[in-house]
Amino acid sequence: MKLQLMTGVALAAALFSAQAHAQDPSAAPAYGSMQLSSGFAPDPVSVGLRAGGAIDAAQASDMCWGYITHQPSYNLDFQAGNAFDLYLSAVSDVDTVLVVHQPDGSWSCNDDGDGIGLNSGVMIENPQSGTYNIWVGTYGSGVGYEPAMLHISELAFSTDNVYSRAPNAALAPEHGSANLRAGFRPDPRTFPVQAGGDVDLSRNTASCWGHADQAPDLWVDYEANDERRLYFSMESESDTTLMVEGPNGQMFCSDDEVGLNPGIRIDEPESGRYAVWAARYSDGADVPATVYVSETGYLGTVDTPPVFDYSLPSNYGSTELTAGFAPDPYNVSLQAGGDVPASEAVDASCRGYATTAPDYDVTYTAGDFDLYISATADRDATLIVNAPDGSWWCDDDSAGDLNPGLVFDNPQSGRYDIWVGTYSEGPAADATLHISELGWGSEFMPSPQLDFSLESNYGSVELTGGFTPDPYVVDLVAGGDIAAEEGADQTCRGYVTAQPDFELSFEPGMLDLYISALSDSDTTLVINDPSGNWVCNDDGSEGLNPGIHFEEPQAGVYDIWVGTYWEGEGAPAQLAISELGFLQPE
């Protein structure tokens, strides 16, 4: 297999254009279709899609410009009336073109519509009834596939581009405001709102999710007291999210803190204005919801002291072991972490965050051996154990490599309740609990390997040569704790997870296959190809971004890992699969 580590996008686009077929109105549209009758409401009807392609639009008509795809972007099945013309417009941050195949077989094209700048618009006087095949392209070649809005109207061209809209705390709130000071009564204060909107919060704030209005739903002007926390939460019958911008511009976001309801706790609130957005997790119509502002807890409940409760059933079960047990170590896979701080639930000598219930409990019959309880995890873990005599034991890094471990000399017989925590508050971490009479469980763990049989972290896709949109882009977090040169092949670099990040099932056409990653951090690529070979790259694309070029790609499954060159925390990245070239920074 020959790997070419850098090929220009323009060259790939030219090859695609030379080999591609002309526009085909009968092909399935890339972004769907719609039926409308004259007099439709709301007006305009707007569709989000991506503009661009590799085919010269002049193949449709000498009067057309720009670059589009083989199949239409969108189909409109229109029942015309007698009173209105039909306006089609395309809006994007790049220069767009429109190509329209009308029901009578004629073509209409436009680059810069009248009065709408570099956005394109086609006005059809006395429109016919039938199917309008619509292509949204880009004026220049090699631009890639850019977010765009297609607007269908009987009134005028539209220039609205929701992709460029961002939450704005300065806009007047949709559902009112409140002035509160620490100790306010009644507590909680409740505000009925409509959750949802057309602004995708994840496009503007990486740690937030959901869809909200551009303007906040509430303003809360708050006079703080150092002894009080501030809680924002929301309740709805739908899955909702919450975003709050504090007085200093800091963003707070939540999805499922209280069941499917969001909740934000601010431990040291500042005095000033808090802008609150009530969002719906998925796109769609707004839903009724209630926002709570409180100093006692989420949804107006009292904030109870944190506790570890060994009377509760253990999260991952229990076992009985007798001295001399086999196999040794006894291993349990679980998720480490939680929202209870060990320093408050036990005492200041304990570290980490765990769940209220134990993760596992062991009823142990002691013999002549010491008892070792330890854990290994993919991030810094901690250990909390309640022994048979009711005493608490805690550890952070005694088992080495940020792994916790406790050794009980002359152990008691009885029940050991065990919590595996994470050192810092955050998402749960994959971990293994080890119970042994020989030593730390990590001493008996096999060397970690990359395993393409495991489920991918960020999903999978089936693509066929000529796919659109191109590139196919996946947002993910690169990195892991396994050195690729040990887990895969000595030629590989970087740190990845055991499971693939993404799985591509590919049926090639006439073009090569490009797989690359784009990130602000130094990333790497590790791929297991359909023949089972390991193919790796560090800096094959532009800068510190990796890219692998498969000439005459095989059909089959490509398991893909995106790693970070240096061991440590993960890095936000984009994985790109293309037949045109490597994904380039904007």
N, C-alpha and C positions, 0 to 999 in steps of 0.2 A: 504494500500500500504506500502510495506516495502522498505526502502531506505538504501542501503549499500554504505557508503560514501568513501570507498577506496578499490579498487581491483587491483591487479597487472596485468600489460599488459601481462606478460608471461603466467599467468594462463588463461587469456581470449584467448590468441593465441592458447594454448594447447586445450582448449575446442573447438575452431573453427576448428582446424586441425582434431580432432577426429570425428567431425560431417560432415566435408566438403566432397564433392565428389572429385574424381580425376580430372585431367586436361581434358578439353573437347575441342578438336580442332574445333568442330562445333559451339561452343558458340560465340556470337558476341564479337569482340575484344574491349577491354576497351578504346583504344585510336585511333581506326580507322584502315584504310587499304589503300593500294596504289597498282597501276599497274605500272610495269616497264618492259622495254625490254632491252636486252643486248646492251651495248654501250650507256646507258643513260647518260645524263648530266643535271645538274652538278653532279659530282661524288666526294665525297659521297653525298647521300641524307640523311638528318638528321631529326629525329623526337623527339620532346620533350615529355616525359612521366614521370611516377613515377614507381620506382622499388620496388618490395617486394610483400608480400602476407603471407598467413597463412598455405598454403598447402606444405607439404614436396615434393620437386621435384622428389625424388626417386620413387614416385608413377608412374611417367612416365617411368622411366628406372633406373635400378640399377646403371647406370653410371652417373646419374644426382645428383646434390647437390643443397642445398639452399632451399629457400621458395618463392613460386610464388602464383598467383591467380588461381581460377577455370578456367576463360576464358583467351584466349591469350591477351597479351598486345597489339599486332599489327599483322596484316596479310599482307603479301607481295604476290601479284599475279604476278609471274615473267615469262617472255618469254625468255628462255635461247638462247644463241648463241653457237658458237663453239670455241671461242678464249679465253674466260675469266672464271676464277673461281669466286665464290661469297663469299664476306666477310661480316659477320654480327658482329658488336661489340657494346658493351654497356658501357657507361662511366658515372661515378657518383662520388660523394665525399665519398660514402660508397663502400664496397666490393660487386660487382655485380656478378650474374650468368646469363647464357643464356641457355634456353631450346628451341629447334627448332624441330617442327614436319614437316617433309619433304613431298613432294607430293606423294612419294611411301609408306608413312606410317611409315617410320623409324624415330628414334629420335636421335638428336645430342645435346650434352650438353657441357658446358665449364664453368670453374670458373675463372682462371687467364690466359688470352690469351697470346700467345707468344709475348714477348716484350712490353706489354702494362700494366704491373704492376698488380694491383688488379682489373683491368677492364677485362671483359670477351670478348672472341672472338671466333666465329665459322667460319672456312673456309670450304666451300663446293666445292670440286673439280668436274669439269664437271657437273655443276648443271642441274637439270631437269627443265622443264617448269611445272608450276602449282602453287599451293598455299603453301606458307611457313607460318605456324602458329608460332609466335615468342613470348616467354615469357621472360620478363626481371625481374629477381628476386634479392634477397639479399642473401648473403652467410649465415648470421646469422638469427635466429628467433627473433621475437619481435622487429625488427629494426624499423618497421613502413614503410610508403610509402615515399621514398626519391626521389627528382628530379634526373632525369637521361636523357641521350641522347642515342638513338638508331641510329647507322650509318650503311647504306647499301652501299656497294662499290664493284666494280670489280677490284680494284687496290691494296688495302691494308686495314689493320685495322686502325681505327681512334681513337685518344685519346682526341679530342676536346670536352670540356665540357663548353658550353656557360653559364651555370648557375653559374660558378665560375668567369666569366669575370666581370670586373668592369671598369667604366670610368677612364681613366688615363690621367691627364692633362700634364704629362711629354712627352707623345708620340707626334711625329710630326703631325701637323694639316693636315687634309685631303684637305682643300681648301685654304690654304695660311695664311698669317699674315699681320698685319698692325701696324705701329708706329704712335700714335696720341698724341697730347698734347692739353690741354684745349684751346678752341677757334678755333679748327681745321676747315678748309674749304677745299672742300665743305662739307656741313653738310645737309643731312646725308651721311655717307659713306655706299655704298652698296656692298654686296658680294653674288654672286650666289653660291648656295650649293645644295647638295642632302640630304634631310632630311630623317632620318631613320637609321636602323641598327639592329643588333641581340643582343644588350645589353639592358635588361629591366632595366631602370633607377630606378624604384620603388623598385627593389631588393637591391639596394645599397644606395639609398637616400630616406628616408621615405616621404619627402615632394615633391618629383619629380615624374613625370609620363612620359610615352612614351618609345620609342625604338630608340636607337642611336648607332653609332659606338663606339668602345672602345676608339679610339683616338678622340680628339676634332676636330671640323670642322674648327675652327679659333683660332688663337692667336691674341689678341689685347693688345699691350704694350701701356699703357696710362699714361701720365703725368698729374696729377690732379690739379685742382684749387678749393679752398674752396667755390667759388661762383657758381659753375656749377654742375648740375646733369649729370648723364650718363645714357643713355637709350640703351637697346638692345631689338630689336623686329624682328619679322619674318613674312613674307607674303607668302602664298601658296594657291593653290586651294584645298588642302587637310587639314584635321585637324592635326595641328602640335603643338609641345611643344618646349620649350627652356630651357636649363640649362646652367648656367654660374658659373664658379668657380673663385672667386676673388683672389687678391694677397695674402691675409691672409688665404686662404683655405675655406672661407665662401661660401656656396652654395646658389644660387638664382635660382628659378624655376618658370615657368609660363605655363599656358595652354591657357585659353581663355580670355586674358585681352582686346583684340581688336577684338570683334566678335569671330571667331574660330581661330584667330591669337594670338600668345603669345607675351607678352611684359614685360620687367623687367626694373624698374626704381630704380636706386641707388642714394639716396639723397646725400650721402657724400662719393663719390668714393675715393679710395686710389690710389696712384700711384703704378704701377706695371703691372703684366701680368694678363689678363682676358682670361681664356680658355672657348670657346663657343661650346656647342653641339646643333646641329639642329636635333630634334627628330620628329618622327611620332607618333601620339597618339596611334594608333593601330599597331599591328605587320603586316608586309607585305613589299612589294617592296619599295625601296627608291622613294621619290617624289621630283620634282624640287621645290626650295624655294629661297627666297631672305632674307638675314639677313641685318638689318639696325643697324648702330651704330651712335648715335646722342646725341647732348646736348640740343636739342629743343623739342623732344617728340617722341612718337611712330611712326613708319613707316615714319619718316621724317617730321611729322606735327609739327606745332608750339605749344608749351606747353602753352595753354591759362590759365589765372588766374581762380581759382576755384570759383564757384558761385552757389547760390540757386536761381532758376528762377521760380517765382510763376506764370509766364505767361504760363508755360507748362501745359499740361493736367496732372492731378494727377494720380499717379501709381495705386491707388486702388479705385478711384472714388470720389464721392462727395455726399452731402446731404443737405437738408434744414431743420432746426430745429427752433421751436418757444418756448419761455419760457413756462415751464410746460409740455414739451414733455414727452411722454412715448413710449416704456419702457425707464427707466432711471436706469443705464447708457446705452447709445447707444454705442455698441461695434463694432469694425471693426478688422478683422483678416488680418495681413499683414506681410511682411518681413522687419525687421529693418536693417538699415545699408546701406553702399555705399562707394564710394571712394572720396567723397568731404569732406575735413576737415572743420568742422563748425568754428573753430578758424580763418581760412583764409577767408571763405565765408561771415561770419558775423563780428565777432570781437573776441578778445582774451578771452572774458568772456564765450564764447560758447564752448561746449565740444562735442566730438564724430565725427562720420563719417556718412554721409547720401547721398542720390542720388541728382542729380541736380534738378529734378522735385519734387514737393511736393508728399508725400505719400497719403494725403487726404485733402480735403477742405470742410469746413462747412460754409454755409450761415446761420447766426444766427439772429433771431429777439429777442432782449433782452426784459426782463420783470423786475421783482423785485428780481430775484435770482442771486447769483454769478455763474460764469461758471468755471467748473473744467475740464481741459484737462490733461490726464495722460496716461501712457502706462505700461504694464507688458510684460516681455520678459524672455526667457530662458537664457539670459546673461545680463550683465550690459548695460542698454539702456540709451539714452538721448532724449531730446525733443527740437525741434526748431519750433517756431510759428511766422508767420507774421500776425499781427493783422489788423483789418479794416483800422486803421489810418496809416498803413505802418511801424509801429514800430516792432522791433524784440525782441522776448522773448525766453530765453533758460533756460533749467534746466537739472540737472543730477539725483540727488537722493532724491528729496523732498517727493516723495510718499512712501518712505521706501523700504527696501530690494533691494536696487540698482535700484529701479523703479523711473522714472522721473514724475514730476507733476507740473502744473502751475495753479494757481487760479487767475481769473480775477474778481476783485471787481468792481461792477457797470459796467458790460461788455458793450461794444459798440455793436450796431447792424451792421451787415455787414459780410464780408467774412474773415474766419480764414484759412490760408494755414498752413498745419501741416506736419512736417518731424519727423519721428521716427528714430533715429540713434543708432549706437552701440558705446560704449565708446572707444573701441580700433578698429583699422583697421583690417579687416579680413572678413570671410564669413558672409553672411546675417544670421539673427537670427529670429526665429518664435516669433511673438509679437502680442499683442492686444492693439489697441488704444481705450481709454475710454473717452466719452464725457458725462458730468453729471452736474446736478445742486444740487446734494446732497453731493458729496464728491469724494474721489479718487475711481476710478473704481475697484482697487484691493480689496477694502473693501467689494465688492459685488460678488467677484469671488468664485465659489464653490471650495471645496478642490480638488486638482488634483487627478485623478485616472488613473491606468494603463488600457488601452483600447485595448484589443486584436482584436477589429474590425477594427482598423486603419491599414493602409498599413505599412509594416515593413520597418525599416530604411535601411536594407542591403539585402533585397530580401527574397526569399523563395526557397525551394527545395522539391521534392518528392523522397523519398528513400524507397527501399524494402530490407528486410532482405538479407544479403549476398552482399550488395552493395560494389562497388569499385569505386574509391580508398577509402580505410578506413585507417585513419579517413578522413571525409569530413570536410575541414577547411575553415572558413570564416574570412577574415580580417575585423576588425571594430574598432570603438572607443567606449570604455565603458564609462558609466556614464550618468548623467542627473541631473535635479533639483527636481525630485520627490522622496521623501523618500519612499522606498518600503514598509516599515511597515505601512505607512498610505495609500498608493495607492493600495496595494495588500492585504497583510496579516500581522498580528503582528509578525509572526515568521520570516518574511523576513528582510533582512538587505541591506543597501547600497542605492545609489541614481541612478535612471534610468530615461529614457524618458517616456512620456505617451504611445507612440507607441512601439510595440515590435521591438527589433533589428533584429530578424530573425524568420521565420516561417518554421517549419518542418512538412511535411505531411508524415507519416511513416506507412508502412505496415510491421509488424514484421515477422521474420522467427523463427528460433529455438534458437536465441541468445538474450542475454540481450542488453539493450541500455544504452550507456554512453554519457552524455553531460557534457562538461567541458570547462573551459576558461583558457587561459595562457596569462600572462601579467607581465611586470616588476612592476606594481602597485598592490595594494591590491584590488582585484575584487570580485564580488558576482554574483550569478546566481538566477534569478527568472523565473519560468516556470509555465505556465498555461497548464495543461495536457488535453488529449482528454475528460476527464470526467468533466472538468471545475475546478479541484482542483488546488490550488496554492502550488507549491513545490519549496523550496528555500534552498540555501546553501551559506556558506561563504568560509570555508577553507577545503572542502572535498577532494580536490586533493592535490598534493604536495605543501608544503609551504603555501603561501597566495593565492593560486589558488583554485577556487571553482570547485566542481564536483558533479554530481548527477547520481546515478546508478538506472535505472529502471529495476527491475527484472520482467520477463514476461510482457514486455511493451504492452500497448494497441495500437490498430490501431487508427489512427486519427491525429489530428493537435496538435502539440506542439508549443505554442507561447513562445518565448525565449527572455528574457532581460538579458544583461550583464551590471552590475552596478559597480560603484566604492564604496568602503567601506566609504570613506570620501567624503563629498560634495565638489565640486570644478570643476576644468577643467577635460575634458575627458582624458582617458588613452588609448593608442593603445593596442589592445588585439587581440587574436585569439580565435574564438569559434570553438570547435571540436565536431563532432558527430561521434560515433564509436560503433562498436560491439566488439571491442577488449580490450578496457580499456580507462582510462583517458589519455589525451595528456600530455606528460612529457616534461620538458625543455631539450634542447639539451646539 
